[in-house]
């Protein structure tokens, strides 16, 4: 059951992350030192804020599920 949840959460994380719009030119801007605000959400649209929160929640659930699978494997 936990492994099925891990697969579902993985797919959800991928979908939510891909739905988020980019704020920079990509990896080249990161390497070149782009002027990013460090993840502040005061200038995000309501949809972007929702996607950002969904990413954090689903990522947290995925992490908890991964810990549960590890614990169940050991015990």
N, C-alpha and C positions, 0 to 999 in steps of 0.2 A: 504494500500500500504506500509506503514512504517513497519507494522508487518511482511509482507512478506520479506521485505528487511532485517529485523532483523534475521529472520530464515536463509536466504541465507548467510548473513554475519557470523552468528554463525557457520554454517557448514564450511564455508571457513576458519575461524579462527582455527577450530578443525583440518582440513586437513593440513593447513600450519604448525601448531605447531607439529603435529605428523610426518610430513616429515622432521623436523629438527633433525639432529643427536645429540646425547647426548655427552657432553664434560666431564662428571664426571661419577662416579659410581651410581649416582642417589640420592635419598633422604638421604640415609645413609651417603654419602660423605658430603652433605650439613649440616647435623646435627653434624657430627664428625669434621667439619671444613676443608673441602676439599680446595685445593689450586686453587681456581677459579680466573680468571683474572678480574672479574667484568663486563663482557659483552663487552670487547674490540673486535673490528672486524679486527684488523690488521693481524691476523693469520688465517682468515677464507677463505675458497675457494670461488670462484665466486658464486657457487650455494648456499652455506650457507649464503653469504651476501645477495643474492636475497631473500632467504626465510626469513631472518631477517627483511629486509625492508618491504617485503610483510606482515609480521606479524604486524609491526608497523602501516602500512597504513590501513590494514583491521581492526585492533583493533581500530584505530582512527575513521574510518567510523562507526564501530559498536557503539562506544561511542556516536558519534554525532546522530546516528539513535535512540539510547536509549533516549537521551535528547529530540529529536523531538517527540517521542511517549509520553513521560511524558508531554511535553508542550501541545500536541494535546489532551491529556486526560483531562488536567485541563481546557483548553479553549474550 
